[in-house]
């Protein structure tokens, strides 16, 4: 509770400074310089949360406030990117129990992400001329690594949540293009998050539709990401259980992987403890709802 109050107080102070600046242009100018360190500090506090329940209760407030700061700050890539991250994190928290709400969160996060990508003039001009995201991702440099990743996850997680909805699946092409570009820029971003998503994607996408997919390729990617972070990123076991092991109807391995998620100290992943806490929460849900996967 204390951490949540500190986090919300930090962002509220910043919001109050904007509201009482007395001039919209002054507020925007001020935010252009001040919003990045303030939001980054807030995100660091969020990532250090030791309770999934705390994250779930505190994230909605953080999402609204950071999104508000992003709106006032205008074309601030960092603010827009962090808003995307928060929408994805909250979506992960609620998707098991409220699919519709999660889809709204993912769609909103995707919109913020595209706005962040469009702060690159070349990318923006290309999109305005009718080129696709897939065609334009190559112009984005290393500073867009995180923006690409979280924007892609917003689209990809929503598609995987709604695989029976053709409209959701339409974003998979730009999603995969963004993930691959992010991996090319920094393969180790967030302990291999890009390859982790590709592992999940490979498990659900038939080889006939994508030659780089299928169970064997999925297993290779899961093992690679797990090895690279010494098994500290608990979403690896969670996603392998949900997306790959369940397809093989292997209940024992499914349970073993998720038991390991729950038993592992979330603090083993330095700076990303909150994501491990969310993985634990989702692992517990999966174990208590095994009928959804078999």
N, C-alpha and C positions, 0 to 999 in steps of 0.2 A: 504493500500500500504506500509506504513512504517513497519508494522509487517511482511509482506511478504519479504521485503528487508532485515530486520534484520535476519529473519529465513534463507534465502538463503545465506546471507553473512556469518553467523555462520558456515554453513556446507561447504561453499566454502573455508573458511579459513582452515578448517580441511583437506579438500581435497588437498589444496595447500601444506600443511605441509607434506602430504604423498608423493606427486609428486616430491617434491624437497628434499626429505630425502637423495637422492643420492645412496640409496641401497634398493633393494626390501625387503631383509630380515630385515633390520633395520626398514623400514616402517611398515612391518607386525608386528614386535615385539613391535614397538611403539603403533600401533593401538590396539594390544591386551590389553593394559592398558588404552589407552585414548579414544577408540571409544565409549565405553558404556556411560560415562557421557556426551559426546558431543552429541551423537544421542538422549539420553534421554532428554537433554535440548531442542533439536530441536523438539522432539515429544511433549513435554510439551507446547512449543510455538504454535504448530499446534493445539493441543487440546483446546487452549484458544482463537482460532480465533472466532470472533463475526460475521462473514459473510460467508455464504455458497459460495457466488461468489468468495470471496477471497480464500477460501479453494480450490475451483475448479481450480482457476488460479494458485495458489501456489503449490498445491500438486504434479503436474507432475515434477516440478523441484526438490522438496524434495524427491520424489520417486527415480528419477534417481541418485541423489547424495547419498542418504542413501544406495541404492542398490550398488553403486560403492564402498562405504566405506565397505559394507558387503563383497564384493568380495575381496577387498584388505586385510581385516581383517581375511580372512580365516574362520576357524571353530569357529566363535564367535557367540554363541547362541543368545545373545541379539541383535546384529546387524542384523542377519538373521530374527529374530522374528519381529523386528521393520520394516524391509523391507516388511515382509508379511502383517503387519498391514496397512502400507501405501498403498500397492497395493489394499487391500480390501476397504479402505476408498475411494480411487480414483474410484474404480469400482462402489461403491455405488453412487458416484457423477454423473457418466456418463451413468449408465446402462439403464435409462429410454429413453434416446435419442440416444444411440449408443450401442446396444446390443452386437455387434461383438467385439468392442473395450473393453467393460467390460469383456467379456469372456476371452480375451487375458490377461487382468490384473489379473483376478481371477486365471487363470491357472498359471501365473507366480508367483503370491503370494503363491499358493499351493506348487510350486516347492521350493521356499525359505523356506516355513514352514517345509516341509519334511527334508530339509537339517538341519534346526535348531533342529528338533527332533532327527536326527541322530547324534547329538553331544553327545547324551547319548549312551555310548558304548554298553550296553546290547541291547538297542532298535536296534541300527545299525547292530549288529552282527545277531540278529534275522531276520531282513529284508534280510540281505545278504544270510542267510541260506534258504530263501524262505518262511519264515513266513509272514503273512499279518499284515498290520497296526492294524487291529481289534484285532489280537491275541497278539500284542506286547504293546498296549497302557498301559496296567496294570503295566509295569515296570517303567513308568515315574512318578517322584515325583512332589511335589508342585511347584518347580521352573519352571516346564514346563506348568503350568496352562494356562498362556497367549499364549504360543506357540501353545498349543493344540487348544485353542479357535479360534485363528485367522487362523490357518491352516484349521480347520474344516469349518469356515465361507467361506474361499476362495473356497473350494470345494462345500459346500452346497448352497451358493448364486448362484454359476455358474449353479449348477444342477437345481435350482428352476427357473433360468432365461431361461433354455433350456430344459424344461420338455418334449418336443417333440423329444429330441435327446437322444437315448439310451446310447450313449457313455458317456454323461455327467452324466446320472443317475447311472452309474456304481460306482461312487465314493461315493454314499450316505451311503453305509455300513461303510466304514472307517470314513466318516464324522461324522455319528451319534456316532460311538464308541469314537471318539476323543472328541466330545461335552460332552458325558456322563462322560468320564474320567475327563475332566476339571471341570464339575459340582461337581463330587465326591471330587475333590481336593479343590475346593473353589466355593461353590454355589453362592456366592455374587460377584464374579469377574465381574467388569464393570457393577455393579448394576443389576446383574442377567441376563447378556447377553446370557448365555447358555440356561437357561430356556425360554428366549424370542425366541431364534432360534427354540427350541423344540416346542414352541407354534405354530409358523408359519409352521413348518414341520408337526405337528399333524393335522393342518387344511387342508393340501393339500394331505396327504397320507391316502388312504382309510383304514378303520379298518380291512378289509379283508386281507390286505397286512401287516399290523402292528397293533396288538391288542392294543398298547398303543396310537394309534392315533384316529382321528375322531373329529368332531366338539365339542363335550362335553369336551373331554380332552383338546382340544386346548383352549377353553374358560376358563377352570380352570387355565391353565398355564398363560394365558394373565392376568387374574385377580390377580393371585399370584404375578407376577412380578410387576404389576402396584402398588399393595398394598405395596410391600417391598421397592419401591423407591418413594412412595407418589405421583406417577404420574409424576415424574420429568423427566423420560427418555422417550422422545417423540417418539422414535421408537416403543414403545409399542402400542400406538394408531395408528401409521402409519401402522404397520404390521397387527394389528387386522383388520383395515379397508380393507387393500389390500387382505389379505389372508383368513380371516374368514368371515367378514361381507359381502363381495362381493359375496361369495358363497350362501348366503341366500337372495341375491337380495334385500337387505335392503338399499335403496339409502339414506334414511333420517339418519340412524345411520352412514353410510359411511361418509356422509357430516359432521355430528356432530363431529365425531372423528377427522377428518382432520381439521375442523375449529378450534378445540381445540389445535391441534398441532401448527397451525399458530398463534393463539392468545397467547399462553403461552410464557413467557420470557425464552429464551434458557439458560439464566444464572442460572436457578434454579438447573441445574445439574452441580455441582461444579467439575471442572477439566475435564469435557467432553462436554463443550459448543459447540465445533465444530460439534460433532455428532448430537446434537439437531438442529444446523443450517442446516445440511444436511437433517435431517428429515423434517424440514420446507420446504426446497426446493422441496423435493419429494412429500410432501403433496400438495403443490401448483400445481405441475405437475398432480397429481392424480385427483384433482378437475377439472382441465381444460381438462382432458382426461378421463372422467367418462365412455365413451363408451367402453374403453378397459376392464373395470371391470364388466360391466353389459350387 
